[in-house]
Every structure is written in structure tokens, then in C-alpha cells.
Amino acid sequence: MTPTDFFASLWDHYTAVTPQAQRIQALFKSHGENVLNDHVAFRTFNNSPISLEKLEPQLEAIGYKAYGAFRFENKHLKARCYQHQTDVDSPKIFLSELLVEELPANCQEIIGQFIAQIPADAVQTPAIFWAGRLWQTPTEAEYLTLAEHSEYAAWLSTMGLQANHFTVSINHLETFPTIEDVNTLVQSEGYALNQVGGLVKGSPELFLEQSSTMADKIDFTFADGKQKTIPSCFYEFARRHVMPNGKLFDSFIEGNADKIFDSTSAK
């Protein structure tokens, strides 16, 4: 599978539950912009058949290599980022996993039941990245229990393994060259932006500025028949700055990412 085919399939699955992304991309294009993707991100469970360690070889198979590691203490996560080894324009990838053992025992029990349902050989091809939920639908009680301690876990329990966001590269926009321009445009169309830590996460001094919409919503029926409107996925915007060495910053910032995670908050 080529990276082009990978991201095309990923986009199709992503926009099926995130129609706002397609509309926002069309909005930029209506202003004559060529929208390029800066990066995508995925969430998963550690110590499982779809752990970061098990998934990484599939990224390597399409030409990607890890180049950074991150730890989010408050959210009980660790993450790695990846970039294509030869194609500098290929989107970066941010892969995080939940450290299940750090959650309360009742959450560990619920997640343990999910993990037990994942086939040991689930990871066979890059298509695993849009496989979705590989376990039975949770009950509403299970979902709410997870949400009390980890919004990330609650989201993953319903949405499964798929891209939780794509990212517009502001560096490649001409009519909207700053993150403030982008935010103003998106808000003027009625989209809610993530305001945790402010509309803009990061700064030119940190060489990375990011903002994001709040996740789209989907109607979800739980295993016990109860229905609830829950967050699906969101759309991000990133502006990268040139470092003192003359190179464009190509990594991620934990403080920024920590706040971007909240784009799928149900609150």
C-alpha cells in the first residue's frame, strides 16, 4: 500500500463520521486554497494486540519511521510521532496509547474485557488503522465509568481504531496565512473551536501553533439499548515556524497536544 492510498482510505473513513472536515476543506477550496494535510493522529490501548508496538511495523511498511516520543502524565498516555523517510510532503503521523494500568481498577476491568475480544493477529496490514471498534459495543454505564476517569478511554471504547483528526497545513495556505486568519474563518461559519488553554495552542516562539474544532457528534446506541449523542472526530489546523537553524519545526509539543486531546471531550 502506498502512502497516497493509505491516506485516501483513511480520509474516506474519517469523513464518514466527521462531515465537518469535508465542509471545512471545501470552504478553504472555495477561497482558492490547496489544502494539504500536516498530520493525522490515532488512539489505542497499550498491552493489547493493537498496541503502539504492534502497530508501528505497519507504518514502517509504508515508509514511515519514528522520530519522537512523548508522555502525558495527567492523561495516562504515551505517544510517538512518525514521518515518511523519503517524501517530505507526506503527512506526519501521531500515534498515542492509553496506559491502562494507570487507571482505576473498575476502568481496567472494562478495558480488559475489550482487549480480550481483539484477535491476537488483528494487525496484518495498514488497513488496521481504519478498522474501528474491534470489540463489542460498550454499555452506557461502561462508557460513563470510563469517561469519569479518562475521556480518551471513553472515546476509544466507542470509536475504536481510526484517525481521530486530520490537520490543515496553514503553511500551505495563501489567503489565510496565519492561525488567527484560519480561526476567524472557521468560527465565522459557525464551527466551535477547542478553547482549552486558549484558541491557539503554542506560539511562534515554540515554533508550532495549533487550533482545532470540537469533535463532530454522532448518535450512538449502546449495548443496553440506550442512545446518546457522543463525540466522533475533529479537524485541526497547524502553523509551523522556522527554527534558528533555518529548518521548519517538524515535531510536536506535549503542552499543545495535551490540550488538543480535549477536542473530543463530551463536556
N, C-alpha and C positions, 0 to 999 in steps of 0.2 A: 504493500500500500504506500502510495506517495503522500507526502505532507499535504499536497493540494486536495487529494481525495479524502484524506483524514479530516481536514478542517471543513470541507464541504458537507460531509455526512454529519459531522458534529454540529454545524450550523443548522442543518435541517431539523435535527432532534431538539436542539436548543430553542429555536424559534417556535416550535410546536407548543411549548409551554411558556414562551416569553415573547408574545406577539409585539410587545412594546419595542423590542430590539429591532425588528423588521421595520416598524413605523419610523423609529428614530433614524435608522440608516437611510430610509427613503427621504426623510426630512433633510438630511445633510446633502444627499444627492440632488434634491430639488434646488439646492443653492449652488450646484455645480461642483460639489466636492467629490473627491475619490476617497472612499472610506477604506482604510487599511486597519487590520486587526493587530493591536500591540501584543496582547496575550490572552490566554484562556486559563481557567482555574478549575480544579476538581477537588472533591472531598471524599474521604474514605475512612475505614476503620483500620487501626493497627492490629497486629497479631491476628490477621484474617487472610483468607485466600485472595483478597483484593487489597492487601496492604501496599504501602508505598514501595516496599522492597519487591513485591511480586509484580507490580505494575510497571516499574521502571524499565525492565527489559523491552517492553512493548514500545516505549518512547525511543529507546535506543535503536529499535528495529526500523524506525522511520527517520533515523539520522539525528536524534537528539542526544544531548549529553548534559548531565547535571553540572551546575557551576555555582550553587549557593545553597546554604542550609539555614533554617530559621526555627525559632522556638517561641511559642506563645503560651506563657505560663498560665495566665488567667483563663484562657480558653482551652487549656489542656490539649494543645496541638503542637505538632512539629511539621515542617514543610521543607520542600526542596524546589528549586527552580531549574528550568532546562532551556537550552537554546539549541537551534539547529547548527550542526558543525560546519556546514558549507553555505547555506542560504541565509544571509543576514536579514532578509526581508520576511522570512518565515516567522510566524508569531512565537513568542516565548510561551512557556507552559509553567504554571504554578500548581504544584501538587501537594496537598496537605492531608494529614491523617489525624484522627482523634485518638488520644492516648486513653483508651477505655479504662485502664486500671486506675486512673486518677479520679474517676467519677465515683459517686456513692454506690454502695452495693446493689441497691434496687435498680439503678441505671445499668450497672454492669450485667445484671441478670437479664434484663430486657435485651440489651445489645448482644449478649452471649447467645440468646435464642435466635436472633437474626443471623449472626455469623455462622451458627451451626447449620443453617439452611443453604449456605453458599457452597456450591460444588468445589471440591478441593482443586479441581483443574479448571476453574472458571476463567482464568486468564490464559487465553490461547492466541488471540490476535488483537491488534489495536482497536477493533470494534468493541472491546470491553468498555471503552471509555464513554459509550453511549448505551450501555446495557440497562441502565436504570436500576430499579429495585430488584435485587436478587434474593429476596426473602418475602414471606407472606406479608400482606398489608397489616400494619400495626393497629391495635385498638386505640380509641381516642384516649383512654386512660394511660396507655403506654406512651403515647405521643406527648401528653401533658406532663407526665412524670419526667420524661427526658427534657422537655422544654424548660422545666423549673431549674435544671442544673446546667444544661448545655443546649443553647439554641441550635448550634451546629449539629448535635446528635439528633435533635427533633427533626430538623430539615432533612438530614441524611436518611432517617427512618422512613420518610415518605417519598423522597425524590430519588434516592439511590445514587448510583454512579453515573454522572453526566456532567457536562460543563455547567457550572453554576453562574458563570458570566463570560462574555466576550468583551473586548475593550477597544474602543475607538482610539486610534493613534492621533492625538492632536497635532503632533509634529508633521503629519502629512496633510493637514487641513490648510487651506489658503484663506478662505473668507472668515474663518473662526480660529485664529492662530493662538489664542490664549485660553486657559481653562475657564476664566471668567466669561469670555465670549460664549463658550460652549454651554456653560451652566445657564446663562441668561436665555439662550435659545431654547434649551430643553425645558426649562421652567416656564417659558412663555407659551409652550404648547401644552402645559398642564401636567407635566410629569413631576412626581415628587422625588426629590433628591435626598440621599442619606446625609443627615445633618449631625451625626455623631462626630464630635471633635471639630465641627465646622464643615461648611460645604466643601472646602478644599482641604484635602489631607496632604501634608508635606509642604514643600516650598522650593523656590529656585535654589536656595542655599543648600538644600538636601538633594538637589538635582532631580527630584521627582515630585510632580503634583498630580493628584488623583481625585476624582469625584465619581459618584455613581448614582444611578436611580435606586429607588427602593424596589424590591422584587415585585414582579407581576404576581397576580393571585390566580389560584385555580380552585375549583370546587372539588373537594376530596371526600370520598366515602371510606370510613374506617371499617375495620374487620367486624366491629359490633353493629354496623349499620348506621352509626352516627355520621352526620355530614358537617363539614366545616370548611370555610374558605381559608386556605393556607398560602404562604409564600412559595413561589416557584423560583425563578431565576431573575437576574438583573443585568443591566448594561453599564459598563464602566467607561470612563474617559481618562486618558493618561497623557501627560505632557512631560517629556524627558528633557533634561538640560545638559549642556556640555560641561564636563568636569575640567579642572585646571590643567589636566594633561592633554586637553584637546579632544578627548573621546566622549561620546554620548553615553550617559549613565545607562546601563543595561540590566541592572539588577532590581531588587525590591527593597522596601524599608519596612521593618517589622511594625513600627508605630503606625504607618499608613495602613498596612494590610490588616492589622488588628481591628481598625475601625471599619474598613471595607467589608469585613466579615459580617458586620451588623446590618448589611443591606438586605439580608434575608430574615431579619427579625420580624416576628408576628406582632410585636407590640406597637 
